[in-house]
Amino acid sequence: MQPITHPSGPEGLTTTRPDAALPAPHPLHLALRQTGRQLLNLALAIGIFLVCWVALAAYLDREIMPYPWQVIPVFVKEMQGSLWDHTLVSARRVLSAIAAAVLVATPVGLGLGQIRVLNRIFSPLIGLVHPIPKVVFLPVILVVMGIGETSKVFLIALILFFQILVVVRDEAASLRPELIQSVRSLGAGRRALFRYVYLPASLPAVLTALRVSVGTAIAVLFIAEQYSTRDGLGYYIVTLTWQRLRFAEMYAGILAMSLLGLVLYLVVDVLERIVGRWRLAGES
């Protein structure tokens, strides 16, 4: 609050004006403060997770549930060997599926949201197919596309495709008409609207759909890698460790897949925050 001094009286009177604006904090301080809060929350979550893990291991008191201090050294050792290779294979598959889903679903969703006739034609089909769990199509996909990389990437991309498609379509259809008319008044055609209005407005929706769907993508990846493959975290967890009763190594693989999902989630979350700040700055 800004001090105001009144000259009346021998010593004057100093008051404060409540509507005076405080100096804005430095952006670096805000970023450090927010990062500190996030690290504190992450440390708290890890601590709670470890406490629950230890409690469950103590309650079961069986070899199938080792303690964290028994799994973590195995995890470090395995990551220096074959587990790291399996993690890279799984990361490549899920990143390829995410890229394919975004590149296909975003323009299709924008087209459906922009062209009402197409939306009326395809909305019943999307409403019918979207609720179906796509993982049930795994046998059909393996028969049609083979047992190679393509079938596994296609299954994950298929699930992400509908998640992104529906969100982008709804976002594009809900844009304010006056915004579109103002751009059209400047002589912009449909292509310019797509590039400068629909696409930037739908980018936060794409990131939101990805952040929500990362867990589903990792789960489907785990299922797909159990069939007709010799690499990937799903194959490592089920075939190389669980079926051979190597429980410490099995939990190391579970930890690697969990970290893969967590890293993807945090990356998408950071991108969503950056895009959100850019969008708020553009609207202000």
LUMLOGU-957293 format. One record per residue (C-alpha): x, y, z; residue in three letters. Coordinates in Angstrom, 3 decimals, m for minus. Each point is the difference from the previous one (the first is absolute). Layout:
N
+----------+----------+----------+-----+
|        X |        Y |        Z |  aa |
+----------+----------+----------+-----+
|        X |        Y |        Z | ala |
...
+----------+----------+----------+-----+
//
This chain:
284
+----------+----------+----------+-----+
|        X |        Y |        Z |  aa |
+----------+----------+----------+-----+
|    0.000 |    0.000 |    0.000 | met |
|    1.278 |    3.465 |   m0.915 | gln |
|    0.527 |    2.413 |    2.935 | pro |
|   m1.716 |    3.425 |   m0.227 | ile |
|    1.210 |    2.878 |    2.230 | thr |
|   m2.393 |    2.809 |    0.927 | his |
|    1.792 |    3.300 |    0.695 | pro |
|   m2.563 |    1.193 |    2.559 | ser |
|    1.282 |    0.098 |    3.560 | gly |
|    3.480 |    0.514 |    1.301 | pro |
|    1.142 |   m3.552 |   m0.603 | glu |
|   m2.274 |   m0.947 |   m2.900 | gly |
|   m2.184 |   m3.067 |   m0.249 | leu |
|    1.019 |   m3.086 |   m1.893 | thr |
|   m2.687 |   m2.372 |   m1.280 | thr |
|   m0.133 |   m2.821 |   m2.515 | thr |
|   m2.098 |   m0.195 |   m3.141 | arg |
|   m1.571 |   m3.475 |   m0.219 | pro |
|   m0.494 |    0.130 |   m3.759 | asp |
|    3.662 |    0.625 |   m0.715 | ala |
|    1.504 |   m2.918 |   m1.908 | ala |
|    2.826 |   m1.977 |    1.509 | leu |
|    3.122 |   m0.514 |   m2.112 | pro |
|   m0.271 |   m3.180 |   m2.046 | ala |
|    2.380 |   m2.769 |    1.076 | pro |
|    2.811 |   m0.881 |   m2.329 | his |
|   m0.879 |   m2.823 |   m2.448 | pro |
|    3.123 |   m1.901 |    1.064 | leu |
|   m1.134 |    0.077 |    3.622 | his |
|   m3.425 |   m1.268 |   m1.003 | leu |
|    1.528 |   m2.818 |   m2.037 | ala |
|    2.335 |   m1.021 |    2.839 | leu |
|   m2.841 |    0.132 |    2.502 | arg |
|   m2.238 |   m2.134 |   m2.184 | gln |
|    2.806 |   m2.472 |   m0.698 | thr |
|    0.694 |   m0.255 |    3.728 | gly |
|   m3.643 |   m0.756 |    0.737 | arg |
|   m0.088 |   m2.658 |   m2.720 | gln |
|    3.176 |   m1.649 |    1.293 | leu |
|   m1.405 |    0.038 |    3.520 | leu |
|   m3.236 |   m1.609 |   m1.176 | asn |
|    1.959 |   m2.598 |   m1.981 | leu |
|    2.186 |   m0.817 |    3.023 | ala |
|   m3.098 |   m0.297 |    2.169 | leu |
|   m1.664 |   m2.335 |   m2.514 | ala |
|    3.123 |   m2.174 |   m0.238 | ile |
|    0.209 |   m0.153 |    3.792 | gly |
|   m3.639 |   m1.096 |    0.335 | ile |
|    0.500 |   m2.575 |   m2.762 | phe |
|    3.064 |   m1.485 |    1.725 | leu |
|   m1.780 |   m0.142 |    3.354 | val |
|   m2.927 |   m1.873 |   m1.561 | cys |
|    2.411 |   m2.328 |   m1.780 | trp |
|    1.860 |   m0.831 |    3.215 | val |
|   m3.266 |   m0.503 |    1.890 | ala |
|   m1.347 |   m2.370 |   m2.661 | leu |
|    3.271 |   m1.964 |   m0.132 | ala |
|    0.020 |   m0.324 |    3.790 | ala |
|   m3.640 |   m1.079 |    0.065 | tyr |
|    0.396 |   m2.682 |   m2.687 | leu |
|    3.477 |   m1.104 |    1.123 | asp |
|    0.454 |   m2.078 |   m3.138 | arg |
|    2.638 |   m0.220 |   m2.687 | glu |
|   m2.461 |    1.254 |   m2.609 | ile |
|   m0.026 |    3.428 |    1.685 | met |
|    3.596 |    1.137 |    0.656 | pro |
|    0.896 |    3.191 |    1.823 | tyr |
|    1.052 |    3.159 |   m1.886 | pro |
|    3.617 |   m0.332 |    1.160 | trp |
|    0.040 |   m3.438 |   m1.600 | gln |
|   m1.429 |    1.185 |   m3.334 | val |
|    1.834 |    3.288 |   m0.536 | ile |
|    3.533 |   m1.521 |   m0.204 | pro |
|   m1.343 |   m2.594 |   m2.456 | val |
|   m1.616 |    2.797 |   m2.002 | phe |
|    3.271 |    1.921 |   m0.214 | val |
|    1.886 |   m3.144 |   m1.011 | lys |
|   m2.572 |   m1.043 |   m2.622 | glu |
|   m0.163 |    3.509 |   m1.475 | met |
|    3.692 |   m0.360 |   m0.777 | gln |
|   m0.797 |   m3.112 |   m1.992 | gly |
|   m2.995 |   m1.371 |   m1.878 | ser |
|   m2.710 |    1.972 |    1.835 | leu |
|    1.233 |    3.251 |   m1.537 | trp |
|   m0.295 |   m1.487 |   m3.498 | asp |
|   m3.564 |   m1.165 |    0.691 | his |
|   m0.869 |    3.454 |    1.352 | thr |
|    1.295 |    1.679 |   m3.161 | leu |
|   m2.070 |   m2.351 |   m2.171 | val |
|   m3.169 |    0.737 |    1.975 | ser |
|    0.690 |    3.745 |   m0.044 | ala |
|    0.470 |   m0.088 |   m3.766 | arg |
|   m3.299 |   m1.809 |   m0.480 | arg |
|   m2.065 |    2.287 |    2.170 | val |
|    1.595 |    3.179 |   m1.400 | leu |
|   m0.614 |   m1.212 |   m3.553 | ser |
|   m3.634 |   m0.696 |    0.880 | ala |
|   m0.425 |    3.435 |    1.587 | ile |
|    1.517 |    1.734 |   m3.036 | ala |
|   m2.183 |   m1.957 |   m2.435 | ala |
|   m3.166 |    0.624 |    2.022 | ala |
|    0.650 |    3.752 |    0.289 | val |
|    0.893 |    0.425 |   m3.677 | leu |
|   m3.148 |   m1.807 |   m1.154 | val |
|   m2.587 |    0.848 |    2.666 | ala |
|    0.714 |    3.745 |    0.210 | thr |
|   m0.796 |    0.939 |   m3.634 | pro |
|   m2.940 |   m2.437 |   m0.087 | val |
|   m1.415 |    1.466 |    3.206 | gly |
|    0.495 |    3.542 |   m1.268 | leu |
|   m1.735 |   m0.895 |   m3.258 | gly |
|   m2.984 |   m1.516 |    1.787 | leu |
|   m0.245 |    2.985 |    2.326 | gly |
|    0.288 |    2.442 |   m2.888 | gln |
|   m2.289 |   m1.699 |   m2.534 | ile |
|   m3.378 |   m0.712 |    1.561 | arg |
|   m1.174 |   m2.252 |   m2.832 | val |
|    2.888 |   m2.401 |    0.551 | leu |
|   m0.588 |    0.096 |    3.726 | asn |
|   m3.659 |   m0.965 |   m0.430 | arg |
|    0.999 |   m2.901 |   m2.251 | ile |
|    2.784 |   m1.470 |    2.143 | phe |
|   m1.203 |    0.847 |    3.531 | ser |
|   m2.215 |   m3.123 |    0.271 | pro |
|    2.910 |   m2.218 |   m1.060 | leu |
|    2.381 |    1.679 |    2.460 | ile |
|   m2.560 |   m0.274 |    2.777 | gly |
|   m0.362 |   m3.710 |   m0.734 | leu |
|    3.705 |   m0.889 |   m0.237 | val |
|    1.463 |    2.334 |    2.631 | his |
|   m1.356 |   m1.823 |    3.126 | pro |
|    1.208 |   m3.412 |   m1.227 | ile |
|    3.241 |   m1.095 |    1.742 | pro |
|    2.385 |   m0.184 |   m2.949 | lys |
|    2.232 |   m2.578 |    1.683 | val |
|   m2.590 |   m2.676 |   m0.903 | val |
|    1.046 |    0.491 |   m3.628 | phe |
|    3.553 |   m1.198 |    0.768 | leu |
|   m0.506 |   m3.508 |   m1.496 | pro |
|   m1.543 |    1.488 |   m3.150 | val |
|    2.804 |    2.535 |   m0.325 | ile |
|    2.646 |   m2.701 |    0.427 | leu |
|   m1.639 |   m2.124 |   m2.700 | val |
|   m0.443 |    2.861 |   m2.463 | val |
|    3.219 |    1.964 |    0.610 | met |
|    2.318 |   m2.764 |    1.144 | gly |
|    1.993 |   m0.431 |    3.198 | ile |
|    2.569 |    2.709 |   m0.651 | gly |
|    0.368 |    3.514 |    1.344 | glu |
|   m2.795 |    1.432 |   m2.126 | thr |
|   m2.804 |   m1.876 |    1.739 | ser |
|    1.078 |    1.076 |    3.499 | lys |
|    0.461 |    3.645 |   m0.959 | val |
|   m3.297 |   m0.026 |   m1.887 | phe |
|   m1.951 |   m1.298 |    3.003 | leu |
|    1.329 |    2.721 |    2.316 | ile |
|   m0.497 |    2.683 |   m2.675 | ala |
|   m3.569 |   m1.197 |   m0.575 | leu |
|   m0.904 |    0.568 |    3.640 | ile |
|    1.671 |    3.413 |    0.118 | leu |
|   m1.574 |    0.942 |   m3.343 | phe |
|   m3.555 |   m0.006 |    1.315 | phe |
|    0.983 |    1.747 |    3.245 | gln |
|    1.593 |    2.865 |   m1.922 | ile |
|   m2.590 |    0.039 |   m2.789 | leu |
|   m2.980 |    0.559 |    2.285 | val |
|    1.698 |    2.718 |    2.072 | val |
|    1.336 |    1.910 |   m3.030 | val |
|   m3.321 |   m0.228 |   m1.831 | arg |
|   m1.917 |    1.390 |    2.978 | asp |
|    2.580 |    2.745 |    0.539 | glu |
|   m0.103 |    1.062 |   m3.647 | ala |
|   m3.803 |   m0.027 |   m0.047 | ala |
|   m0.223 |    2.142 |    3.151 | ser |
|    2.065 |    2.923 |   m1.276 | leu |
|   m1.754 |    3.348 |    0.277 | arg |
|   m1.680 |    1.001 |   m3.279 | pro |
|    1.081 |    3.630 |    0.375 | glu |
|    3.642 |   m1.084 |    0.097 | leu |
|   m0.392 |   m1.927 |   m3.237 | ile |
|   m1.900 |    2.851 |   m1.634 | gln |
|    2.655 |    2.526 |    0.991 | ser |
|    2.680 |   m2.096 |   m1.705 | val |
|   m2.166 |   m0.531 |   m3.069 | arg |
|   m0.560 |    3.742 |   m0.249 | ser |
|    3.730 |    0.347 |   m0.578 | leu |
|   m0.274 |   m2.173 |   m3.090 | gly |
|    1.034 |   m3.318 |    1.561 | ala |
|   m1.198 |   m3.143 |   m1.743 | gly |
|   m0.618 |   m3.459 |    1.394 | arg |
|    3.704 |   m0.899 |   m0.095 | arg |
|    0.982 |    3.139 |    1.900 | ala |
|   m2.715 |   m0.654 |    2.582 | leu |
|    1.330 |   m3.518 |    0.426 | phe |
|    3.568 |    1.208 |    0.492 | arg |
|   m0.441 |    3.163 |    2.044 | tyr |
|   m3.234 |   m0.602 |    1.953 | val |
|   m1.020 |   m3.638 |    0.305 | tyr |
|    3.432 |   m1.564 |    0.398 | leu |
|    1.342 |    2.371 |    2.736 | pro |
|   m3.324 |   m0.139 |    1.847 | ala |
|   m0.041 |   m3.812 |   m0.044 | ser |
|    3.621 |   m0.572 |    1.033 | leu |
|   m0.759 |    0.170 |    3.759 | pro |
|   m2.801 |   m2.513 |   m0.542 | ala |
|    2.418 |   m2.366 |   m1.745 | val |
|    2.434 |    0.192 |    2.922 | leu |
|   m2.806 |   m0.506 |    2.514 | thr |
|   m1.178 |   m3.110 |   m1.847 | ala |
|    3.574 |   m1.322 |   m0.098 | leu |
|    0.535 |    0.624 |    3.710 | arg |
|   m3.187 |   m1.881 |    0.836 | val |
|    0.790 |   m2.843 |   m2.416 | ser |
|    3.646 |   m0.649 |    0.907 | val |
|   m0.947 |   m2.540 |    2.656 | gly |
|   m2.290 |   m1.824 |   m2.423 | thr |
|    2.727 |   m0.055 |   m2.648 | ala |
|    2.509 |   m1.556 |    2.430 | ile |
|   m2.554 |   m2.607 |    1.110 | ala |
|   m0.768 |   m0.992 |   m3.597 | val |
|    3.728 |   m0.089 |   m0.738 | leu |
|    0.466 |   m2.478 |    2.852 | phe |
|   m2.747 |   m2.256 |   m1.411 | ile |
|    1.215 |    0.236 |   m3.603 | ala |
|    3.584 |   m0.867 |    0.937 | glu |
|   m1.053 |   m3.317 |    1.520 | gln |
|   m0.798 |   m1.481 |   m3.405 | tyr |
|    2.263 |   m0.921 |   m2.897 | ser |
|    3.022 |    2.021 |    1.053 | thr |
|    3.395 |   m0.459 |    1.598 | arg |
|    0.623 |    3.524 |    1.236 | asp |
|   m1.752 |    2.734 |    1.929 | gly |
|   m0.879 |    0.455 |    3.656 | leu |
|   m3.146 |   m2.108 |   m0.260 | gly |
|    2.043 |   m2.929 |   m1.292 | tyr |
|    2.646 |    0.582 |    2.679 | tyr |
|   m2.508 |    0.115 |    2.872 | ile |
|   m2.165 |   m2.965 |   m1.002 | val |
|    2.256 |   m2.382 |   m1.921 | thr |
|    3.522 |    0.639 |    1.263 | leu |
|   m0.783 |    0.557 |    3.691 | thr |
|   m3.529 |   m0.894 |    1.169 | trp |
|   m0.188 |   m3.349 |   m1.753 | gln |
|    3.460 |   m0.859 |    1.339 | arg |
|   m0.823 |    1.101 |    3.584 | leu |
|    2.636 |    2.758 |   m0.030 | arg |
|   m2.056 |    2.321 |    2.179 | phe |
|    2.620 |    2.664 |    0.717 | ala |
|    0.718 |    0.356 |   m3.725 | glu |
|   m3.748 |    0.025 |   m0.684 | met |
|   m0.493 |    2.993 |    2.302 | tyr |
|    2.994 |    1.682 |   m1.623 | ala |
|   m1.821 |   m0.281 |   m3.340 | gly |
|   m3.213 |    1.312 |    1.565 | ile |
|    1.970 |    2.928 |    1.402 | leu |
|    1.507 |    0.706 |   m3.432 | ala |
|   m3.426 |   m0.001 |   m1.665 | met |
|   m1.400 |    2.219 |    2.753 | ser |
|    2.842 |    2.484 |   m0.464 | leu |
|   m0.592 |   m0.017 |   m3.759 | leu |
|   m3.635 |    0.935 |    0.525 | gly |
|    0.927 |    2.611 |    2.616 | leu |
|    2.576 |    1.661 |   m2.258 | val |
|   m2.461 |    0.153 |   m2.911 | leu |
|   m2.663 |    1.458 |    2.292 | tyr |
|    2.348 |    2.672 |    1.367 | leu |
|    1.214 |    0.971 |   m3.483 | val |
|   m3.559 |    0.427 |   m1.269 | val |
|   m0.934 |    1.876 |    3.183 | asp |
|    2.891 |    2.440 |   m0.451 | val |
|   m0.937 |    0.562 |   m3.654 | leu |
|   m3.603 |    0.590 |    1.023 | glu |
|    1.069 |    2.598 |    2.572 | arg |
|    2.174 |    1.789 |   m2.566 | ile |
|   m2.784 |    0.058 |   m2.584 | val |
|   m2.482 |    1.109 |    2.646 | gly |
|    2.180 |    2.977 |    0.980 | arg |
|    0.500 |    0.899 |   m3.651 | trp |
|   m3.756 |   m0.156 |   m0.595 | arg |
|   m0.776 |    2.160 |    3.044 | leu |
|    2.658 |    2.514 |   m1.068 | ala |
|   m1.541 |    0.150 |   m3.464 | gly |
|   m3.499 |    0.604 |    1.370 | glu |
|    1.090 |    2.700 |    2.460 | ser |
+----------+----------+----------+-----+
//
